[in-house]
Amino acid sequence: MFDRVQIVMTLVTGGVVLLVLPLSARASEPPPTAVVRVVLTDGDTLQASRVRPASFDMIAVEIPDSKIRYLSPNRIRAVLDSRGVDRTAAVLKHRQTVPSRDDLEANGREGPRRLPALTWRGRPLAETRSFMITEFGVLERIDDYPYLGGDSRIAISFDLGWMKNISERGAVGFSGYALVSDPTTRMGIRGRYRRWLSRKTSIDISPGVLLSGEDSGIEYDPPGFVLGATLNAGDLVALTVDAEYARNLDLVHDTPPLQWEKRTDVAWRAGAKLGSGLGLLGTAGLFGLVLAIGLSGGFE
């Protein structure tokens, strides 16, 4: 159990470091000023810091309070830049960015807004160059555990990593991976490919290598392999299915000379994951529970 506590502590520490990176980067950016007017077809006018094209033929209107509204082109009647010049055709037809006065003063010319290098939540290339992976999952083993000691089917999984958008529809990256359950512990690394279906919806394919682990009913023989498929319904909640291939050594003769028999096991697990801040929060909550139990002597 001590090894599993160490796993949780390591993951939480890494998650806190990843949390600080985008927050510090965002804090260094100057607050935007509303200098662009977006006149809507229903008569409303939005005061924006920038208006730019987004994925899937949408228009991103950046509001000064750091919120972003995504509008279809048919909802926009006019876009007026900081000088009052009509830039509607430039935005809707030519897919240009209408910069703020701050951009004009800094660059001396009009140009597209530089994308953030790293963001907390996953978004397509139109909004960020790269983003973090922080996932906390609860999975259930679908098939039976073939060895003694597998009383529980429930497992907790953790993924901490990074992905980079390589096209409008695709992103690649990696994540550290850990899984903890009553009979099983696994640690490894996954490669990840994400296919964007919309601005927030995506599918992840994540093959990985399991570098270490243990089983209560048999001797685990690394490396093992895992393959996951995840449907991200937004950036906070996801549904996932994992297949894990494990090699094991079974002691069939416990007196010298010892004799071991090689065995293999394919485990199927399905469940749900929390991502972004919720994923880190779930990890921290579990860590707090484990720490409280440990301090109370529950593991003795």
C-alpha positions as CSV (number, residue, x, y, z in Angstrom):
1,M,0.0,0.0,0.0
2,F,2.9,2.3,0.7
3,D,4.0,2.1,-3.0
4,R,0.5,3.1,-4.0
5,V,0.5,6.1,-1.7
6,Q,3.8,7.2,-3.3
7,I,2.2,7.0,-6.7
8,V,-0.6,9.3,-5.7
9,M,1.8,11.8,-4.1
10,T,3.9,11.9,-7.2
11,L,1.0,12.5,-9.5
12,V,-0.5,15.2,-7.3
13,T,2.9,17.0,-7.2
14,G,3.2,16.8,-10.9
15,G,-0.3,18.1,-11.3
16,V,0.3,21.1,-9.2
17,V,3.4,22.0,-11.2
18,L,1.3,21.7,-14.4
19,L,-1.4,23.9,-12.9
20,V,1.1,26.7,-12.1
21,L,2.5,26.9,-15.7
22,P,-0.6,28.2,-17.5
23,L,-1.7,30.4,-14.6
24,S,1.6,32.2,-14.5
25,A,1.7,32.6,-18.3
26,R,-1.8,34.1,-18.2
27,A,-1.0,36.4,-15.3
28,S,1.9,38.0,-17.3
29,E,-0.5,39.0,-20.2
30,P,-1.8,42.6,-20.0
31,P,-5.6,42.9,-19.5
32,P,-7.4,43.4,-22.9
33,T,-9.3,46.5,-23.7
34,A,-12.7,46.6,-25.5
35,V,-11.9,48.5,-28.7
36,V,-13.7,46.4,-31.4
37,R,-17.5,46.6,-31.8
38,V,-19.4,43.6,-33.1
39,V,-23.0,44.5,-34.3
40,L,-25.3,41.4,-34.3
41,T,-28.3,40.8,-36.5
42,D,-30.6,41.0,-33.5
43,G,-29.5,44.6,-32.8
44,D,-27.2,43.9,-29.9
45,T,-23.6,45.2,-29.9
46,L,-20.7,43.4,-28.3
47,Q,-17.6,45.2,-27.0
48,A,-14.6,43.0,-27.8
49,S,-10.8,43.1,-27.5
50,R,-10.4,40.9,-30.6
51,V,-12.5,39.3,-33.3
52,R,-10.8,36.4,-35.1
53,P,-11.7,33.3,-37.1
54,A,-12.1,30.0,-35.2
55,S,-12.4,26.4,-36.2
56,F,-15.4,25.0,-38.1
57,D,-16.3,28.4,-39.7
58,M,-17.1,30.0,-36.4
59,I,-16.1,33.6,-35.3
60,A,-14.4,34.0,-31.9
61,V,-15.3,37.3,-30.2
62,E,-13.0,37.9,-27.2
63,I,-14.7,39.8,-24.5
64,P,-12.5,41.9,-22.1
65,D,-13.4,39.8,-19.1
66,S,-11.5,36.9,-20.7
67,K,-14.6,35.2,-21.9
68,I,-14.8,34.1,-25.6
69,R,-18.1,33.9,-27.5
70,Y,-18.3,31.8,-30.6
71,L,-20.8,33.0,-33.2
72,S,-21.8,31.8,-36.6
73,P,-21.2,34.3,-39.4
74,N,-24.9,34.7,-40.1
75,R,-25.3,36.3,-36.7
76,I,-22.9,39.1,-37.3
77,R,-24.1,42.3,-39.1
78,A,-20.9,44.4,-38.8
79,V,-17.4,44.4,-37.3
80,L,-15.9,47.9,-36.5
81,D,-12.3,48.1,-35.6
82,S,-10.7,50.5,-33.1
83,R,-10.8,53.4,-35.6
84,G,-14.4,52.8,-36.5
85,V,-13.5,51.2,-39.9
86,D,-15.9,48.5,-41.2
87,R,-14.0,45.2,-41.2
88,T,-16.9,42.9,-41.7
89,A,-15.7,41.5,-45.0
90,A,-12.2,41.0,-43.7
91,V,-13.4,38.9,-40.9
92,L,-16.3,37.0,-42.5
93,K,-15.0,36.5,-46.1
94,H,-11.2,36.7,-45.8
95,R,-10.9,35.1,-42.3
96,Q,-8.7,37.9,-41.0
97,T,-8.3,39.0,-37.4
98,V,-9.4,42.4,-36.2
99,P,-6.6,43.5,-33.8
100,S,-7.0,45.7,-30.8
101,R,-5.2,49.1,-30.3
102,D,-2.7,47.3,-28.1
103,D,-1.7,45.0,-31.0
104,L,-1.4,48.0,-33.4
105,E,0.8,49.9,-31.0
106,A,3.0,46.8,-30.2
107,N,3.4,45.5,-33.8
108,G,3.1,48.7,-35.8
109,R,0.8,46.9,-38.2
110,E,-2.2,44.7,-38.3
111,G,-1.7,41.0,-38.0
112,P,-3.1,37.8,-36.6
113,R,-3.0,37.3,-32.9
114,R,-0.3,35.1,-31.6
115,L,-1.7,31.9,-30.3
116,P,-1.0,30.9,-26.6
117,A,1.8,28.5,-26.4
118,L,0.2,26.5,-23.6
119,T,-3.3,26.4,-22.1
120,W,-4.9,24.6,-19.2
121,R,-7.9,23.2,-21.3
122,G,-7.6,21.4,-24.5
123,R,-8.6,23.3,-27.6
124,P,-8.0,23.0,-31.4
125,L,-5.2,24.8,-33.2
126,A,-7.3,27.9,-33.8
127,E,-7.1,28.7,-30.0
128,T,-3.9,27.1,-28.7
129,R,-0.6,25.6,-29.8
130,S,-0.5,23.1,-27.0
131,F,-2.4,22.1,-23.8
132,M,-2.0,19.9,-20.8
133,I,-3.6,16.5,-19.9
134,T,-4.8,16.0,-16.3
135,E,-7.2,13.1,-16.1
136,F,-8.6,11.3,-13.1
137,G,-10.6,8.1,-14.0
138,V,-12.8,5.5,-12.3
139,L,-12.9,2.3,-14.3
140,E,-14.4,-1.2,-13.8
141,R,-12.8,-4.4,-15.0
142,I,-15.3,-6.0,-17.4
143,D,-13.9,-9.5,-17.4
144,D,-12.8,-11.6,-14.4
145,Y,-9.5,-11.3,-12.6
146,P,-8.0,-14.7,-13.2
147,Y,-5.9,-15.0,-10.1
148,L,-6.6,-15.2,-6.3
149,G,-7.1,-11.9,-4.4
150,G,-9.0,-10.0,-7.1
151,D,-12.0,-9.1,-4.9
152,S,-12.6,-5.7,-6.4
153,R,-13.2,-4.8,-10.1
154,I,-12.9,-1.0,-9.5
155,A,-9.7,0.8,-10.4
156,I,-8.5,4.4,-10.2
157,S,-6.4,5.8,-13.0
158,F,-4.3,9.0,-13.5
159,D,-2.9,10.7,-16.6
160,L,-0.7,13.7,-16.5
161,G,0.9,15.0,-19.7
162,W,1.0,17.4,-22.6
163,M,-0.3,17.5,-26.2
164,K,0.5,19.7,-29.2
165,N,-1.9,20.6,-32.0
166,I,-0.3,19.6,-35.3
167,S,-3.2,20.5,-37.5
168,E,-6.8,21.9,-37.4
169,R,-8.1,18.4,-36.6
170,G,-5.2,16.6,-34.9
171,A,-3.0,16.7,-31.8
172,V,-0.2,14.4,-30.5
173,G,1.5,14.1,-27.2
174,F,2.2,11.9,-24.2
175,S,1.2,11.3,-20.6
176,G,2.4,9.6,-17.6
177,Y,0.0,6.8,-16.6
178,A,-0.8,5.1,-13.3
179,L,-3.6,2.7,-12.3
180,V,-4.4,1.6,-8.8
181,S,-6.9,-1.1,-7.7
182,D,-7.2,-3.7,-4.9
183,P,-5.3,-6.5,-6.8
184,T,-3.3,-4.4,-9.3
185,T,-0.9,-1.4,-9.6
186,R,0.5,-0.2,-12.9
187,M,2.8,2.7,-13.9
188,G,3.9,3.6,-17.4
189,I,3.8,6.1,-20.2
190,R,1.3,6.6,-23.0
191,G,1.5,8.1,-26.5
192,R,-1.6,10.1,-27.4
193,Y,-3.4,11.1,-30.6
194,R,-6.4,13.3,-30.5
195,R,-8.9,13.9,-33.3
196,W,-11.0,17.0,-32.9
197,L,-14.7,16.4,-33.8
198,S,-15.7,19.9,-32.8
199,R,-14.3,22.7,-30.6
200,K,-14.8,20.7,-27.4
201,T,-15.6,17.2,-28.5
202,S,-12.7,14.8,-29.5
203,I,-11.5,11.2,-29.5
204,D,-8.2,10.1,-28.0
205,I,-6.3,7.0,-28.9
206,S,-3.5,6.3,-26.3
207,P,-1.2,3.3,-26.7
208,G,1.2,2.8,-23.8
209,V,4.0,0.8,-22.2
210,L,3.6,-0.3,-18.6
211,L,7.1,-0.1,-17.0
212,S,6.3,-1.4,-13.5
213,G,3.5,-2.8,-11.4
214,E,2.4,-5.4,-9.0
215,D,-0.4,-8.0,-8.4
216,S,-1.6,-9.4,-5.2
217,G,-2.3,-12.8,-6.6
218,I,0.7,-13.3,-8.9
219,E,4.2,-12.0,-9.8
220,Y,4.0,-9.2,-12.4
221,D,6.6,-9.4,-15.2
222,P,7.0,-6.0,-16.9
223,P,6.9,-4.5,-19.4
224,G,3.2,-4.7,-20.2
225,F,1.1,-2.8,-22.7
226,V,-2.2,-0.8,-22.6
227,L,-4.4,0.7,-25.3
228,G,-7.1,3.2,-24.6
229,A,-9.9,4.9,-26.5
230,T,-11.5,8.0,-25.0
231,L,-14.5,10.1,-26.0
232,N,-14.1,13.6,-24.6
233,A,-17.5,15.2,-24.2
234,G,-16.1,18.7,-23.5
235,D,-12.9,19.1,-21.6
236,L,-14.2,18.1,-18.2
237,V,-15.9,14.7,-18.6
238,A,-15.0,11.7,-20.8
239,L,-15.9,8.1,-21.4
240,T,-13.1,5.6,-21.8
241,V,-12.3,1.9,-22.6
242,D,-8.9,0.3,-21.9
243,A,-7.3,-3.0,-22.9
244,E,-4.2,-4.1,-20.9
245,Y,-1.9,-6.9,-21.8
246,A,0.1,-8.2,-18.8
247,R,2.8,-10.9,-18.5
248,N,3.1,-12.8,-15.1
249,L,5.2,-15.4,-13.4
250,D,3.4,-18.1,-11.5
251,L,5.4,-20.0,-8.9
252,V,4.4,-23.7,-9.4
253,H,7.2,-25.2,-7.3
254,D,8.1,-23.3,-4.2
255,T,11.1,-25.5,-3.0
256,P,14.5,-25.4,-4.6
257,P,14.9,-25.5,-7.5
258,L,12.1,-23.0,-7.9
259,Q,9.9,-23.4,-11.0
260,W,8.0,-20.5,-12.6
261,E,5.4,-20.7,-15.2
262,K,4.8,-17.8,-17.6
263,R,1.2,-16.6,-17.9
264,T,-0.5,-13.8,-19.7
265,D,-3.6,-11.8,-18.9
266,V,-5.7,-9.4,-21.0
267,A,-7.8,-7.0,-18.9
268,W,-10.7,-5.0,-20.3
269,R,-11.8,-1.9,-18.3
270,A,-14.4,0.8,-19.0
271,G,-15.4,3.9,-17.1
272,A,-15.4,7.7,-16.9
273,K,-12.8,10.3,-16.5
274,L,-12.6,13.9,-15.2
275,G,-10.3,16.2,-17.0
276,S,-8.7,19.6,-16.7
277,G,-9.2,21.2,-13.2
278,L,-11.7,18.5,-12.2
279,G,-9.1,15.8,-12.9
280,L,-6.5,17.5,-10.7
281,L,-9.2,18.1,-8.1
282,G,-10.2,14.5,-8.1
283,T,-6.5,13.4,-7.8
284,A,-5.9,15.8,-4.9
285,G,-9.1,14.6,-3.1
286,L,-8.0,11.0,-3.3
287,F,-4.6,11.9,-2.1
288,G,-6.1,13.7,0.9
289,L,-8.2,10.6,1.7
290,V,-5.2,8.3,1.5
291,L,-3.1,10.6,3.6
292,A,-5.9,10.9,6.2
293,I,-6.2,7.1,6.4
294,G,-2.4,6.7,6.7
295,L,-2.1,9.3,9.5
296,S,-4.9,7.6,11.4
297,G,-3.1,4.3,11.2
298,G,-5.5,2.7,8.9
299,F,-2.8,1.0,6.8
300,E,-1.1,-0.7,9.8
